[in-house]
Each structure stands twice: as C-alpha cells, then as structure tokens.
Amino acid sequence: MLTYADPGQALHRKNDPMEERTLELDLIRGTYPARTALELLSTLLGDKITMHQRRLFGVEERGEPDTWNSRSRIAELQADLARVRSFMARAEEEGLEISIDSKVKAVAGPGEKRPG
C-alpha cells in the first residue's frame, strides 16, 4: 500500500501488488477574506472547466465519443462556479471570512477511467 498523508510522512509499500495505493493532499486549508477565497475556488473550477473543454474539443475533432461525459461535467462545474460567486459575494458584503478545508484523495487500483 502506498500512502502519503503529509509532507513529513514517508511512503509505505506492502508487498501485495493488488493493494490499493492512496494519495491524500490538503489542497486548500485556511481562512481567507471572501475575495481571496473566491479567487482560489474560481481558479480551481476554471482550470477544471478548461480541462474538460479541451478534452471535449479533442474527442470531437477525432470523432470519438465523449466517454468522460465532459459536456455534462462542464455544465455542473459552471453551476458550481456560479454558486461560489454568489456565496462569496454575500460573504464579502457581510464582511465575513471564509474557512476552506479542501482535501483530495486519489486511490490507484484496477478499474476503468472515471469522469473527472
């Protein structure tokens, strides 16, 4: 098993090749003014939208099916971005700070590709 929990922790591997491998990251952790939180989340969502747009463009150019369901994922991410903007605007109007605790967990193992 390959595990990474924090920068000070070593990687561990067991001998079983079928054991899951896990990577955990604290992507965003902290308290921010609403404007900064908006910038952080907008950038992440925007990059994710751009990735799907590029992927979709590529598969359409090659005449392949959209196996990643990028079109529907783009719509979901755009809706999330609108919600983030609305939430942060209200928080900024009220002079509130935003606490973000965003973790990423990646698990490697046998299986099919999954939409991002």
N, C-alpha and C positions, 0 to 999 in steps of 0.2 A: 504494500500500500504506500503510495506517495502522498505525503501530507505536507502542506505548507500553511501554517496558521498565522505566523507573524514573522517579521524580519529577523528576529533573533533565534528563531527555531530552525533546527536542521531538518533536512528532508529525510524521511524514513521510507524504506522499501522492504516489504516482505518478499519471500521467495515465490509465492503463488502468482503466476503470470495473469490469472483471471481476476485477481484482486482489483477492486476499483482504485482509481487514482484520483485524489481530490486536491484542488487548489482553492484556497479561501483567501479573499482580499477584503480589506476595509477600503472600499473605493472612495467614499467621502465620509468623513467623520468630523463633526464640529458644529459650532453655532456661528451663524453668519447674518449680516444685515440682509434684508429681503432682496435688495438689488444684487448682492453678490450671490446669494442662493439661486436667484433667477438665472444669473449668468452661468453658474455651474450646471444646473439642470438643463437649461436651454442648449448649452454646448453639447452635453452628452446626448440628449434626444435628437438634436440637429445632426450630429455625426451618425447616429444610428439610422435616421431617416435617409441621409445621403448614401450610406452603405447599401440600403435596400433599393434606393433609386438606381444606383449604379449596377447592382446585381440584376434588377429587372430590365434595365436597358440592354445589358449584355445578353440575357436569355432571349429577349425579344428580337435582338439583332440576329441571333443564331437560329431563331425559330424554334426554340426549345420551350418546354412547359415551365411554368413558374412553380417549381417544386418547393420553394421556400415560402410560398404564399406572400411574397413581398408586397404585392398590391394591397392586400388587406392589412398587413403589418404596418405599412406606411400610414394608412388611414388611422389605425389605432394609435400610433406614435404621434401623429399630428393632433389627435384629440387629446392625448396626454399633455402635449406641449401647450395647448390652449388652456387646459385646466391648471397647469403650472403657472402660466402667465396671470391668470385670473386670481389664483390663490396668493401669489407673491404681490400683486398689485394691492389687494386688500390688506395684506400684512404690512406693506410699506405705508399705506395710508394711516394705519393704526400705530405705526412706529414699532412694530414687533420684530424680533429677531427670529430666525429660523434654525432649528436644530435638525441636522441631517445625519442619519446613520444608515449608510448605504453599503451593503455587503454584496460581494459576488462570490458565488460558489460554483466552481467548474468541476464536473466529475467525468473522468475519462473511463470508457468501458465499451464493450461491444454494443453495437446498435446502429441505427440509422441516423443520418443527419437530421437535425431538428431545426425548425424555423427559428430565426433569431429575433 
